[in-house]
Amino acid sequence: MIMRLFLVLIALFLFNTSYANNNPFEKKERVAIGIENPWHIQHGTAVKTTEDNKGNYIHLAFDNKQLRLTFTEDKAGKLAEEYKHLGINNVQVDGKTLPLFNWCLANQTRQNRFLQQGLVVKDNRCMVNGERGEFILQLDAATRKQLNHGKRLVFVVKPYRTHIEISYDLADFNNMAIALSVKLPTQPPLHQAAIQMPVINKSAPVAEKKCWVDPPAKYHHIKPVEYNCSDGIAKKIAESQVIQRVTAQKVHEKQLLQARQKKIIATQAERKRMQEAKHKQLETLREQRKQQKEEVAAIAASQVKQSEISSEITVKMVSMCQKLWSKGMHRCYCQKYIAYAPAAIKAGSKCK
């Protein structure tokens, strides 16, 4: 009985595993967007528009404050796709989930498995609006830095039962951000005439006239940046690059100055330490010499005192022994003072 139950459980497990891995209702689609699909800049916002596999359009917008992913039926972005169950499963840069997206999951009401339409995220840092077919991510400085230095941005979106993996090549993102940061003249609507990032046309038969943006005279060692004279955006980008290089040089010079100042302070501290050590050594030597002088003086005084005591003893003993010697007698304890005895008194042969 137990063996049958065990076999049934194994069969159910294998069936569920097979079903989970081959679920016919769980579809996955992939849309890859490269740098051949340019950014379009309009009124402080850059937009990259792509047609998906079903003839609809995906728009990625960036304005330095937020990323906005929108699904529409038209290229102009006016007819929004409406979803009743739009979910955002992940946002990654170079294969790693953005920390900001994880924060949104952790701060969403009710559940934290994916961003769900109808649920609220704290401070509205992430917003899913299925009726307008859009997802908005409010950016922070760390996320902007990741986008500027990253290679690939991926959104994993789930409308209905379908997972859509939308992948963007970020090779042109940094140049777009630089161009977006400069003030450009008013442009016509996005669907009429969009501004594209400058692209070098290798097949162009006529060489463009080249111009250069020079650094300030003080930074003559920084190389000028080349651009096509007729390209206003390229000029702005070149100016921005020179500013970045000058700023980097200033930071480097500041770091060198701080390092020199630290070295000077350390040298001065070492000199002071050595002077204090030398002074302490001299003080110790003086103290030792003083102690030596005091010891010599004490020894000399002790010797004088001993000499005085010895003289006093000799006087007393000689006085006492003379009383014996005057009677013609001699004792061994007077042997030491025999030199003071009369000539008639001889040293005792038995006294040691």
C-alpha positions as CSV (number, residue, x, y, z in Angstrom):
1,M,0.0,0.0,0.0
2,I,2.8,2.4,1.0
3,M,4.7,1.5,-2.2
4,R,1.7,2.3,-4.4
5,L,1.2,5.7,-2.7
6,F,4.9,6.5,-3.2
7,L,4.6,5.6,-6.9
8,V,1.5,7.8,-7.3
9,L,3.3,10.8,-5.7
10,I,6.3,10.4,-8.0
11,A,4.0,10.3,-11.0
12,L,2.1,13.4,-9.9
13,F,5.4,15.2,-9.4
14,L,6.7,14.3,-12.8
15,F,3.4,15.3,-14.4
16,N,3.4,18.7,-12.7
17,T,7.0,19.3,-13.6
18,S,6.5,18.5,-17.2
19,Y,3.4,20.6,-17.3
20,A,5.2,23.6,-15.7
21,N,8.0,23.3,-18.2
22,N,5.8,22.8,-21.2
23,N,2.7,24.9,-20.4
24,P,1.0,25.6,-23.7
25,F,-0.7,28.7,-22.3
26,E,2.6,30.2,-21.0
27,K,4.0,32.0,-24.1
28,K,7.2,34.0,-24.4
29,E,8.1,36.6,-26.9
30,R,11.3,38.6,-27.4
31,V,11.8,42.0,-29.0
32,A,15.4,43.2,-29.5
33,I,16.1,46.9,-30.3
34,G,19.5,47.9,-31.5
35,I,21.3,51.3,-32.1
36,E,20.1,51.2,-35.7
37,N,16.8,52.3,-34.3
38,P,17.6,55.9,-33.3
39,W,16.5,58.1,-30.4
40,H,14.1,60.9,-31.2
41,I,14.5,64.1,-29.1
42,Q,11.5,66.3,-28.6
43,H,10.8,69.0,-25.9
44,G,13.3,67.6,-23.4
45,T,12.4,63.9,-23.9
46,A,14.1,61.3,-26.0
47,V,12.0,58.5,-27.4
48,K,12.9,55.2,-29.2
49,T,10.0,53.7,-31.1
50,T,9.9,50.1,-32.3
51,E,7.3,48.0,-34.1
52,D,6.7,44.6,-32.5
53,N,5.9,41.2,-34.1
54,K,2.1,42.0,-34.2
55,G,2.2,45.4,-35.9
56,N,1.9,47.4,-32.7
57,Y,4.5,49.8,-31.3
58,I,6.6,50.0,-28.2
59,H,8.0,53.4,-27.1
60,L,10.8,53.9,-24.6
61,A,11.0,57.5,-23.3
62,F,13.7,59.1,-21.2
63,D,13.8,62.7,-19.8
64,N,16.5,62.4,-17.1
65,K,13.8,61.9,-14.5
66,Q,12.0,58.8,-15.5
67,L,11.9,55.9,-17.9
68,R,8.5,55.3,-19.6
69,L,7.6,52.2,-21.5
70,T,4.4,52.6,-23.6
71,F,2.5,50.2,-25.9
72,T,0.4,51.8,-28.7
73,E,-1.4,50.8,-31.8
74,D,0.1,53.6,-33.9
75,K,3.7,54.8,-34.5
76,A,2.8,58.3,-33.3
77,G,2.0,57.0,-29.9
78,K,-1.5,58.4,-29.6
79,L,-3.6,55.2,-29.6
80,A,-2.7,53.3,-26.4
81,E,-3.0,49.6,-26.0
82,E,-5.3,48.8,-23.1
83,Y,-4.6,46.0,-20.7
84,K,-6.7,44.6,-17.8
85,H,-3.8,42.6,-16.3
86,L,-0.6,44.3,-17.2
87,G,2.4,43.1,-15.1
88,I,6.1,44.0,-15.0
89,N,8.1,41.0,-13.9
90,N,11.6,42.5,-14.1
91,V,13.8,45.4,-15.2
92,Q,17.5,44.5,-15.8
93,V,20.7,46.1,-16.9
94,D,23.4,43.7,-18.1
95,G,21.5,40.7,-16.7
96,K,21.1,42.1,-13.2
97,T,17.8,43.4,-11.7
98,L,17.9,47.1,-11.0
99,P,18.1,47.7,-7.2
100,L,15.4,50.4,-7.8
101,F,13.0,47.8,-9.3
102,N,13.6,45.5,-6.3
103,W,12.8,48.5,-4.0
104,C,9.6,49.0,-5.9
105,L,8.7,45.3,-5.4
106,A,9.4,45.5,-1.7
107,N,7.3,48.6,-1.3
108,Q,4.3,47.5,-3.4
109,T,1.0,46.9,-1.5
110,R,-0.3,43.3,-1.1
111,Q,2.4,41.3,-2.9
112,N,6.1,41.6,-4.0
113,R,6.4,39.0,-6.8
114,F,5.9,41.4,-9.7
115,L,4.6,44.9,-10.3
116,Q,0.8,44.5,-10.8
117,Q,-1.7,46.8,-12.4
118,G,-3.9,48.3,-9.7
119,L,-1.4,48.0,-6.9
120,V,0.4,51.1,-5.5
121,V,4.1,51.5,-4.9
122,K,5.4,53.8,-2.2
123,D,6.1,57.4,-3.4
124,N,4.9,56.2,-6.9
125,R,8.5,55.3,-7.8
126,C,7.1,52.6,-10.1
127,M,3.6,52.9,-11.8
128,V,1.8,50.4,-14.0
129,N,-1.2,51.8,-15.9
130,G,-2.8,49.2,-18.0
131,E,-5.5,51.4,-19.4
132,R,-2.8,53.6,-20.9
133,G,-0.6,50.7,-21.8
134,E,2.4,52.1,-19.9
135,F,5.0,51.5,-17.2
136,I,6.8,54.4,-15.5
137,L,10.0,54.1,-13.4
138,Q,11.1,57.2,-11.5
139,L,14.9,57.3,-11.7
140,D,17.5,58.0,-9.1
141,A,21.1,58.9,-9.5
142,A,22.4,55.3,-9.1
143,T,20.0,54.0,-11.8
144,R,20.9,56.8,-14.3
145,K,24.6,55.9,-13.7
146,Q,23.8,52.2,-14.5
147,L,22.0,53.2,-17.7
148,N,24.9,55.4,-18.8
149,H,27.5,52.7,-18.2
150,G,25.4,49.6,-19.1
151,K,25.3,47.6,-22.3
152,R,21.7,46.2,-22.4
153,L,18.4,47.2,-20.8
154,V,15.7,44.5,-20.5
155,F,12.0,44.8,-19.5
156,V,10.1,41.6,-18.8
157,V,6.4,42.5,-19.3
158,K,3.4,40.2,-18.9
159,P,0.1,41.3,-20.6
160,Y,-2.4,38.4,-20.1
161,R,-0.6,35.0,-20.3
162,T,2.3,36.2,-22.5
163,H,5.7,37.2,-21.3
164,I,7.4,39.8,-23.5
165,E,11.2,40.3,-23.1
166,I,12.0,43.8,-24.5
167,S,15.7,44.2,-24.9
168,Y,17.5,47.6,-25.7
169,D,21.1,48.0,-26.7
170,L,22.5,50.9,-24.5
171,A,25.5,51.7,-26.7
172,D,23.9,55.0,-27.8
173,F,22.3,55.9,-24.5
174,N,25.2,58.0,-23.1
175,N,25.4,60.2,-26.3
176,M,21.6,60.6,-26.2
177,A,21.7,61.7,-22.6
178,I,24.5,64.3,-23.4
179,A,22.5,65.6,-26.3
180,L,19.4,65.7,-24.1
181,S,21.2,67.8,-21.5
182,V,21.9,70.7,-23.9
183,K,19.3,73.2,-24.8
184,L,18.1,72.6,-28.4
185,P,15.9,74.9,-30.6
186,T,12.2,74.0,-30.7
187,Q,11.6,71.0,-32.9
188,P,8.5,70.0,-34.9
189,P,6.3,67.2,-33.5
190,L,8.0,63.8,-33.0
191,H,6.0,62.1,-35.8
192,Q,6.8,64.8,-38.3
193,A,10.6,65.4,-38.0
194,A,12.6,63.8,-35.2
195,I,16.2,64.6,-34.2
196,Q,18.5,61.6,-34.5
197,M,21.8,61.0,-32.9
198,P,24.7,61.8,-35.2
199,V,25.7,58.7,-37.2
200,I,28.9,58.5,-39.3
201,N,28.0,57.5,-42.8
202,K,30.8,55.3,-44.0
203,S,29.5,55.3,-47.6
204,A,29.3,59.1,-47.9
205,P,31.4,60.1,-50.9
206,V,32.1,63.6,-49.7
207,A,34.1,64.1,-46.5
208,E,32.4,66.4,-44.0
209,K,34.4,69.5,-42.9
210,K,35.9,68.9,-39.5
211,C,36.0,71.3,-36.6
212,W,37.4,71.0,-33.1
213,V,36.4,72.1,-29.6
214,D,39.6,73.2,-27.8
215,P,40.0,73.1,-24.0
216,P,40.8,76.3,-22.1
217,A,44.4,77.5,-22.5
218,K,45.3,76.4,-19.0
219,Y,44.5,72.8,-20.0
220,H,46.4,72.7,-23.4
221,H,47.5,69.2,-22.7
222,I,43.9,68.0,-23.1
223,K,43.2,66.9,-26.7
224,P,40.6,68.8,-28.7
225,V,37.4,67.0,-29.6
226,E,36.6,66.7,-33.3
227,Y,33.1,67.0,-34.8
228,N,31.4,67.7,-38.2
229,C,31.2,71.5,-38.6
230,S,27.7,71.3,-40.0
231,D,26.3,69.2,-37.1
232,G,25.1,71.4,-34.3
233,I,24.3,68.4,-32.0
234,A,27.7,66.9,-32.5
235,K,29.2,70.3,-31.5
236,K,27.2,70.3,-28.3
237,I,28.3,66.8,-27.6
238,A,32.0,67.7,-28.3
239,E,31.7,70.7,-26.0
240,S,30.2,68.5,-23.3
241,Q,33.1,66.0,-23.7
242,V,35.7,68.7,-23.4
243,I,33.9,70.0,-20.2
244,Q,33.9,66.5,-18.8
245,R,37.7,66.1,-19.5
246,V,38.4,69.5,-18.0
247,T,36.3,68.6,-14.9
248,A,38.1,65.2,-14.6
249,Q,41.5,67.1,-14.9
250,K,40.4,69.5,-12.1
251,V,39.4,66.6,-9.9
252,H,42.8,64.9,-10.6
253,E,44.7,68.1,-9.8
254,K,42.7,68.5,-6.6
255,Q,43.5,64.9,-5.7
256,L,47.2,65.6,-6.4
257,L,47.1,68.8,-4.3
258,Q,45.5,66.9,-1.4
259,A,48.1,64.1,-1.7
260,R,50.9,66.7,-1.5
261,Q,49.3,68.4,1.4
262,K,48.9,65.1,3.2
263,K,52.6,64.3,2.5
264,I,53.7,67.7,3.8
265,I,51.6,67.2,7.0
266,A,53.0,63.7,7.4
267,T,56.6,64.9,6.9
268,Q,56.0,67.7,9.5
269,A,54.5,65.3,11.9
270,E,57.5,62.9,11.4
271,R,59.9,65.7,12.0
272,K,58.1,66.8,15.2
273,R,58.0,63.2,16.4
274,M,61.8,62.8,15.7
275,Q,62.5,66.1,17.5
276,E,60.4,65.0,20.5
277,A,62.2,61.7,20.5
278,K,65.6,63.4,20.4
279,H,64.6,65.8,23.2
280,K,63.3,62.9,25.3
281,Q,66.6,61.1,24.7
282,L,68.6,64.1,25.8
283,E,66.5,64.5,28.9
284,T,67.0,60.8,29.7
285,L,70.8,61.2,29.2
286,R,70.9,64.3,31.4
287,E,68.9,62.4,34.1
288,Q,71.3,59.4,33.9
289,R,74.3,61.7,34.2
290,K,72.7,63.5,37.2
291,Q,72.0,60.1,38.8
292,Q,75.6,59.0,38.2
293,K,77.0,62.2,39.8
294,E,74.7,61.7,42.8
295,E,75.9,58.1,43.1
296,V,79.6,59.1,42.9
297,A,79.0,61.8,45.5
298,A,77.1,59.4,47.7
299,I,80.0,56.8,47.5
300,A,82.6,59.5,48.2
301,A,80.6,60.7,51.2
302,S,80.2,57.2,52.4
303,Q,83.9,56.6,52.1
304,V,84.7,59.7,54.0
305,K,82.2,58.7,56.7
306,Q,83.7,55.2,56.9
307,S,87.1,56.8,57.2
308,E,85.9,59.0,60.0
309,I,84.3,56.1,61.8
310,S,87.4,54.0,61.4
311,S,89.6,56.8,62.8
312,E,87.4,57.2,65.8
313,I,87.5,53.4,66.4
314,T,91.3,53.4,66.1
315,V,91.6,56.2,68.6
316,K,89.4,54.5,71.1
317,M,91.1,51.1,70.7
318,V,94.6,52.6,70.9
319,S,93.6,54.4,74.1
320,M,92.2,51.2,75.6
321,C,95.2,49.1,74.5
322,Q,97.8,51.7,75.8
323,K,96.4,51.0,79.4
324,L,97.5,47.3,78.9
325,W,100.7,48.2,77.1
326,S,101.7,50.5,80.1
327,K,101.4,47.5,82.4
328,G,103.6,45.4,80.0
329,M,100.7,43.4,78.8
330,H,99.3,42.6,75.4
331,R,96.1,41.2,74.1
332,C,95.2,39.8,70.6
333,Y,92.5,42.4,70.1
334,C,95.2,45.0,70.3
335,Q,97.3,43.2,67.6
336,K,95.7,45.3,64.9
337,Y,97.0,48.4,66.6
338,I,100.5,47.1,67.5
339,A,102.1,49.9,65.5
340,Y,101.0,52.4,68.2
341,A,102.5,50.2,71.1
342,P,105.8,51.0,72.9
343,A,108.9,49.4,71.5
344,A,109.0,47.0,74.5
345,I,105.7,45.4,73.5
346,K,105.9,42.7,70.8
347,A,103.2,41.2,68.7
348,G,101.8,38.0,70.0
349,S,102.8,35.0,68.0
350,K,99.6,33.2,68.8
351,C,97.4,36.2,67.6
352,K,96.0,35.9,64.1
